[in-house]
Amino acid sequence: MAIGSGSSRGTPVNIGEIGAVLRRRWYVMAPLTVLGLLAGLHLYESVPVSYQSQSSVALLDSTAVAELAPAFGNPIANAGGSLVVTADVLIRTMSGADAARDLRGLGVTDPYTVGFAANTSGPVITLTVTGTNRERVLKETSTLTAFAGEQLNALQAAAKVQPAYFVQTAPVVLPQTPKPQLKARYQQVLAVVIAAVVAGFTASFVAESLLASRRRRREAAAGRTGAVARVRRRTRARELDATALLTGYLGLAFFIPSNLTLPGLGGVGTPANVFALLALFWYLATWLTGRIRAAPRTRLPRLAMWLLAVSVLASYLSNASRGSSHKEVLGADRGLIGLLVWVSLVVLVSAGIQDRARLDVLLRRTVVMGAVVAAIGYYDFFTATNIAEKISIPGLQSSVAQITTLDRGAFTRPRSTTAQPLEFGGMLALLLPFAVQQAFDPVRAHLSRWRRWAPVALMGGALPLTVSRTSIIGALIVVLVMVPRWKPQRRWATFGLLMGSVAVFKVMVPGLIGTITTLFSSFLSNSDSSTQARTVKYSAIVPYLEEHPLFGRGLGTFTPDLYFFTDNQYMLTLAEMGLLGLVALFALFFTGIHQGGAIRRLAADESDRELGQAFFASALVALVSAATFDALSFPMFAGMFFLTIAAGGSYLGFIRRTAPEPPTVESPCPSMEPPPVTRTDRTQPVPRRGPWPSSSSPGTAHG
């Protein structure tokens, strides 16, 4: 291993070796797998099929305060958006313990949910009943629908509202014929089988590790270590490392639209997330066999993830203890899968990458792929379409009902392969600091200007095309954090370039700068409708937080089809994971900020100091962006956030191990040994960084 890289205890396990271990320990893997299949079969036969029926009602204003449409005389035409608050009060009332007790007296004994109808902005409520008896479910749905109108009348009578002013309920979707919920049944069976396979996989490698340790002791006693070394040399040529696996994850995350997922897994089942989970198994196998150990001083991001994992598990238990609906249980299960994906990214980057050159390669590939996604965004903007609508992959299905282009003013807001323009802009703002750092990096000075600056131009230029405050704020944070640290000549050239870019946008895209300016002026004057809609929801979170203030309702349970959009990651975290989850989220953000500052403080050369500033800017962008949309609900933004947080911890570990030891009383003079070279390029030698005697010959690490 090259000088400056992390220490490792061997070569990582490749795919062939994983298969060989499973074949050798078939007596561990096979019984557990068979037990899992038998348990899944028993579950499939014993668990009854559940049926679900739905109905919807709309709230109508009274004729005493609003006249009916004169041309039609249709009361349904009177269902406007002014009764959303009334609908929210009714939903909370029907979800309470008193209403549940009254409904049990009316014969509604199966689980039911009451919430806003999906993809609607008016006062339309969906009522859902789930049970194992088809006829009873249909009858209970009819009872629940009638009960909604009675509860609304009772609430108004208690408030002493005159009957002439009563808000009424009108069924818009009658109780539907109950449909079998086979998806949930299959998910339970699949969960049991997967758990058995994972247990067999883990037990196989634990057995392999124990037997290998015993074998090494016997071989050491017999003097056969030379043969073992020759075997390891033969396997080194086909080594599979974390950077290669993470590159596969990036390719799937960036170039398969975020809405395309595996059936039954919802939004968390993207191919990239599934690949990340498989990569976590690879790391687990490598770690169990003693082939890899985390590099020293890289634990900080993993400790922050540990706190997040504790908060997620606590919220999962809180969800299980409160009698949640079936949809919420499935949402909590998906939240656990999402947590495992995030853990996989953090572990693979911070603990799996043992060589700094390979970490440089990963970050460069991330920037290049992000630039390609930005280029696709230009196509969306100028053709007024969305490329994700035209991509269909066999075996994958859309996790959202329909993908349509979003407009603001006269402009189509691009989102490329992401799920939403906010995610597109937020993700590019996260990666922009690294694109700028790589463009200035002297290690890449031999490359053409086009290769160095194309990602910066593509990402920076795509941000205003989203016509989003989040994107502009992210770009401003990058500028305000990175530019003041530069030398005056570079700083003034940057200001001139930014002013020129604004002029180019005014000429090439007339009206864009004015639309963005109007967005911010309406925000500052509190006249923006989208901002008002978000702030109104902040107070609506409070009752849910009061119910479970410490641990929340469960990660992934506060879904829009059951409740409402929060458009704020902090509010969503409070509802789903409580105060403990909010503390864990802030710990992650400030971990990234701390790592960036520490890299800059400890770095021995200007290039590494700028890299630290890039990590600082990226973490600050994530901190601010989380207040503008539910950032971690979007897989591409969340993936890039956790990847950059882990990369910052890994870089900080490399920097700390190469930094000179501080002077002590016993040794007041700093060490004069040359600092190890930790970075290189594939085609050019690394310039010497820092003085050291010419007789020394530092090693280089090759990517």
Residue pairs with C-beta under 8 A, 6 or more apart in sequence:
1 7
1 8
1 354
1 355
2 355
2 357
2 699
2 700
2 701
2 702
3 676
3 677
3 678
3 698
3 699
3 700
3 701
4 356
4 654
4 657
4 658
4 676
4 677
4 678
4 679
4 699
4 701
5 295
5 354
5 355
5 356
5 357
5 654
5 678
5 701
6 294
6 295
6 296
6 298
6 353
6 354
6 355
6 356
6 653
6 654
6 657
7 293
7 295
7 296
7 354
8 291
8 292
8 293
8 295
8 354
9 290
9 291
9 292
9 293
10 232
10 290
10 291
10 292
11 232
11 235
11 236
11 239
11 291
12 239
12 240
12 241
12 242
12 282
12 286
12 291
12 292
12 352
13 21
13 240
13 282
13 285
13 286
13 289
13 291
14 235
14 238
14 239
14 240
15 240
15 282
16 238
17 235
18 282
18 285
21 204
21 205
21 208
21 285
21 289
22 29
22 201
22 204
24 208
25 204
25 205
25 207
25 208
28 200
28 203
28 204
28 207
29 200
29 201
29 203
29 204
30 200
31 200
32 196
32 197
32 199
32 200
32 203
33 196
33 197
33 200
35 196
36 192
36 193
36 194
36 195
36 196
36 197
36 199
36 200
37 193
37 196
39 192
39 193
39 196
40 189
40 190
40 192
40 193
40 196
41 189
43 188
43 189
43 192
44 185
44 189
47 185
47 188
48 132
49 132
49 180
49 181
49 182
49 185
50 130
50 131
50 132
50 180
50 181
50 184
50 185
50 326
51 130
51 131
51 132
51 133
51 134
51 137
51 178
51 179
51 180
51 181
52 128
52 129
52 130
52 137
52 178
52 179
52 181
53 128
53 129
53 137
53 138
53 140
53 141
53 175
53 176
53 177
53 178
53 179
54 126
54 127
54 128
54 129
54 141
54 173
54 175
54 176
55 126
55 127
55 141
55 142
55 144
55 145
55 171
55 173
55 174
55 175
55 176
56 117
56 124
56 125
56 126
56 127
56 171
56 172
56 173
57 124
57 125
57 127
57 145
57 148
57 149
57 169
57 170
57 171
57 172
58 76
58 79
58 122
58 123
58 124
58 125
58 169
58 170
58 172
59 79
59 83
59 86
59 87
59 90
59 123
59 124
59 125
59 152
59 167
59 168
59 169
60 75
60 76
60 78
60 79
60 83
60 167
60 168
60 169
60 170
61 78
61 80
61 82
61 83
61 167
62 164
62 165
62 166
62 167
62 168
63 164
64 164
64 165
65 165
66 78
68 74
68 75
68 77
68 78
69 77
69 78
75 170
76 170
76 172
79 122
79 123
79 124
79 170
79 172
80 122
80 123
81 121
81 122
81 123
82 123
83 122
83 123
83 167
84 121
84 122
84 123
86 123
86 152
86 167
87 116
87 123
87 124
87 125
88 116
88 540
89 155
90 114
90 125
90 148
90 151
90 152
90 155
91 114
91 115
91 116
91 125
92 543
93 99
93 151
93 155
94 114
94 147
94 148
94 151
95 113
95 114
99 147
99 151
102 147
103 112
103 143
103 144
103 147
106 143
106 147
107 139
107 140
107 143
108 129
108 140
108 143
108 144
108 147
109 131
109 140
110 129
110 130
110 131
110 132
110 136
110 137
110 140
111 129
111 130
111 131
111 325
111 326
112 127
112 128
112 129
112 130
112 140
112 144
112 325
113 127
113 128
113 325
113 327
113 562
114 125
114 126
114 127
114 128
114 144
114 148
115 125
115 126
115 561
115 562
115 563
116 124
116 125
116 126
116 560
116 561
116 563
116 564
117 124
117 125
117 126
118 126
118 401
118 560
118 561
119 401
124 172
125 148
126 173
126 561
127 141
127 144
127 145
127 148
128 141
128 325
129 137
129 140
129 141
129 144
130 137
130 181
130 325
130 326
131 137
131 140
134 178
137 178
138 175
138 177
138 178
141 175
141 176
141 178
142 175
145 171
145 175
148 169
149 168
149 169
152 166
152 167
152 168
152 169
153 166
156 165
156 166
156 167
181 326
183 264
184 326
184 330
186 264
187 264
187 330
187 333
190 264
191 333
198 281
201 281
201 284
201 285
202 284
202 288
205 284
205 285
205 288
205 289
206 288
208 288
208 289
209 288
209 289
209 290
212 289
212 290
213 290
216 228
219 225
219 227
219 228
240 282
241 352
241 353
241 354
241 358
242 279
242 283
242 348
242 349
242 352
242 353
242 358
243 353
243 358
243 359
243 361
243 362
245 275
245 279
245 282
245 348
245 352
246 279
246 345
246 348
246 349
246 362
246 643
247 362
247 365
248 275
248 279
249 272
249 275
249 276
249 279
249 345
249 639
250 272
250 365
250 366
250 369
251 369
252 270
252 271
252 272
252 275
253 270
253 272
253 635
253 636
253 639
253 640
254 369
254 370
254 372
254 373
254 417
254 636
255 369
255 372
255 373
255 417
256 270
256 271
256 272
256 391
256 393
256 396
256 417
257 387
257 388
257 391
257 417
257 418
257 419
258 267
258 270
258 388
258 417
258 418
258 419
258 423
258 634
258 635
258 636
259 267
259 388
259 398
259 399
259 400
259 403
259 419
260 270
260 271
260 391
260 393
260 396
260 397
260 398
260 399
261 267
261 268
261 269
261 270
261 271
261 396
261 397
261 398
261 399
262 269
262 270
262 271
262 274
262 395
262 396
262 397
263 269
263 397
265 334
265 337
266 330
266 331
266 334
266 399
267 334
267 399
267 400
267 419
267 633
267 635
268 334
268 335
268 337
268 338
268 341
268 556
268 635
269 334
269 337
269 399
270 635
271 396
272 635
272 639
273 337
273 338
273 341
273 635
273 639
276 341
276 344
276 345
276 348
276 639
277 337
277 340
277 341
277 344
279 344
279 348
280 340
280 343
280 344
280 347
280 348
283 292
283 344
283 347
283 348
283 351
283 352
286 292
286 352
287 293
292 351
292 352
292 354
294 302
294 350
294 351
295 351
295 353
295 354
295 650
295 653
295 654
295 657
296 653
296 657
297 652
297 653
297 656
297 657
298 350
298 351
298 649
298 650
298 652
298 653
299 350
299 649
300 591
300 594
300 595
300 649
300 652
301 346
301 350
301 591
301 595
301 645
301 646
301 648
301 649
302 346
302 347
302 350
302 351
302 649
304 584
304 587
304 588
304 591
304 645
305 342
305 343
305 346
305 347
305 588
305 642
307 583
307 584
307 587
308 339
308 342
308 581
308 584
308 585
308 587
308 588
309 339
309 343
310 580
310 584
311 551
311 577
311 578
311 580
311 581
311 583
311 584
312 335
312 336
312 339
312 555
312 577
312 581
314 550
314 551
314 577
314 578
314 580
315 332
315 335
315 551
315 552
315 553
315 554
315 555
315 576
315 577
315 578
315 580
315 581
316 332
316 335
316 336
316 554
316 555
317 551
318 548
318 551
318 552
318 553
318 554
318 578
319 328
319 329
319 332
319 553
319 554
319 557
320 329
320 332
320 554
322 547
322 548
322 553
324 332
324 553
324 554
324 557
325 562
327 559
327 561
327 562
328 553
328 554
328 557
328 559
328 562
331 554
331 556
331 557
331 558
331 559
332 554
332 555
332 556
332 557
333 556
334 556
335 554
335 555
335 556
335 557
335 576
336 555
338 555
338 556
338 638
339 555
341 639
342 638
342 642
345 639
345 642
345 643
345 646
346 642
346 645
346 646
347 646
348 646
349 359
349 362
349 643
349 646
349 647
349 649
349 650
350 646
350 647
350 649
350 650
350 653
353 359
353 362
353 650
355 701
355 703
356 651
356 654
356 678
356 679
356 701
357 678
357 679
357 680
357 701
357 702
357 703
358 703
359 647
359 650
359 651
359 654
360 679
360 703
361 703
362 647
363 434
363 438
363 647
364 438
366 431
366 434
366 640
366 643
367 431
367 434
367 435
367 438
367 455
368 455
370 427
370 428
370 431
370 435
370 455
370 459
370 640
371 435
371 454
371 455
371 458
371 459
373 416
373 417
373 418
373 424
373 427
373 428
374 416
374 428
374 455
374 458
374 459
374 461
374 462
375 458
375 462
376 387
376 414
376 416
376 417
377 414
377 415
377 416
377 424
377 462
377 465
377 466
378 414
378 458
378 461
378 462
378 465
379 385
379 387
379 414
380 386
380 387
380 405
380 412
380 414
380 415
380 416
381 411
381 412
381 413
381 414
381 465
384 405
384 412
385 405
385 412
386 403
386 404
386 405
386 414
386 415
387 416
387 417
388 403
388 415
388 416
388 417
389 403
389 404
389 405
391 417
400 419
405 412
405 413
406 412
406 413
406 415
406 420
406 421
407 413
408 467
408 468
408 515
408 519
409 467
409 511
409 515
409 518
410 511
410 515
411 465
411 467
411 509
411 511
411 512
411 515
413 421
413 465
413 466
413 467
413 468
414 421
414 424
414 462
414 465
414 466
415 421
415 423
415 424
415 466
416 424
417 636
418 424
418 427
418 634
418 636
418 637
419 634
419 635
419 636
420 629
420 634
421 466
421 467
421 468
422 466
422 468
422 470
422 628
422 629
422 634
423 629
423 631
423 634
423 636
423 637
424 462
424 466
425 462
425 463
425 466
425 468
425 470
425 471
425 474
426 470
426 471
426 474
426 621
426 625
426 628
426 629
426 631
426 634
426 637
427 636
427 637
427 640
428 459
428 462
428 463
428 471
428 474
429 463
429 470
429 471
429 474
429 475
429 477
429 478
429 621
429 625
430 474
430 618
430 621
430 622
430 625
430 637
430 640
430 641
430 644
431 459
431 618
431 640
431 644
432 456
432 459
432 460
432 463
432 474
432 475
432 478
433 478
433 481
433 482
433 613
433 614
433 615
433 617
433 618
433 621
434 614
434 618
434 644
435 455
435 456
435 459
436 456
436 478
436 482
436 614
437 607
437 610
437 611
437 613
437 614
438 444
438 452
438 455
439 452
439 453
439 455
439 456
440 490
440 607
440 610
441 607
441 610
442 607
442 687
443 607
443 679
443 680
443 681
443 684
443 686
443 687
444 452
444 681
446 681
446 683
446 684
460 475
460 501
461 501
463 471
463 472
463 474
463 475
464 471
464 472
464 475
464 505
464 512
464 513
464 516
465 509
465 512
467 512
467 515
467 516
467 519
468 519
469 519
469 520
469 523
469 628
470 625
470 628
470 629
472 516
472 520
473 624
473 625
473 628
474 621
474 624
474 625
477 617
477 620
477 621
477 624
478 617
478 621
479 494
479 498
481 613
481 616
481 617
481 620
482 610
482 613
482 614
482 617
483 491
483 494
483 495
484 491
485 609
485 610
485 613
486 494
502 513
505 512
505 513
506 512
506 513
519 528
522 528
522 531
523 531
526 532
533 567
534 567
534 568
537 564
537 565
537 566
537 567
537 568
537 571
538 568
538 571
540 564
541 566
541 571
541 574
541 575
544 553
544 558
544 563
544 575
545 552
545 574
545 575
545 578
547 553
548 578
549 578
549 579
550 578
550 579
550 580
551 577
551 578
551 580
551 581
552 573
552 574
552 575
552 576
552 577
552 578
552 580
552 581
553 575
553 576
554 576
555 576
555 577
555 581
556 576
557 576
558 566
558 572
558 575
558 576
563 575
565 630
566 572
566 575
566 630
567 628
567 629
567 630
568 626
568 627
568 628
568 629
568 630
569 585
569 626
569 627
569 629
569 630
569 631
569 632
569 633
570 582
570 585
570 626
570 627
572 630
572 633
573 581
573 582
573 585
574 581
574 582
577 584
577 585
585 626
588 645
589 619
589 622
589 623
589 626
590 619
590 623
591 619
591 645
591 648
591 649
592 615
592 616
592 618
592 619
592 622
592 644
592 645
592 648
593 616
593 619
593 620
593 623
595 612
595 615
595 619
595 645
595 648
595 649
595 651
595 652
596 612
596 613
596 614
596 615
596 616
596 617
596 618
596 619
596 648
597 612
597 616
598 612
598 652
598 655
599 608
599 609
599 611
599 612
599 615
599 648
599 651
599 652
599 655
600 608
600 609
600 610
600 612
600 613
600 616
601 612
602 652
602 655
602 656
602 659
603 609
603 611
603 612
603 655
604 658
604 659
604 675
604 689
604 690
605 689
605 690
607 679
607 689
608 655
611 651
612 651
612 655
615 644
615 647
615 648
615 651
618 644
619 644
619 645
619 648
622 631
622 641
625 631
625 637
626 632
631 637
631 638
631 641
632 638
632 641
654 678
658 675
658 676
658 678
660 670
660 671
660 675
661 667
661 670
661 671
663 669
663 670
672 692
672 693
673 692
673 696
674 690
674 692
674 693
674 696
674 698
675 689
675 690
675 692
675 698
676 698
676 699
677 686
677 689
677 698
677 699
677 700
677 701
678 701
679 686
679 701
680 686
680 700
680 701
680 702
680 703
681 703
682 702
682 703
685 700
686 700
692 698
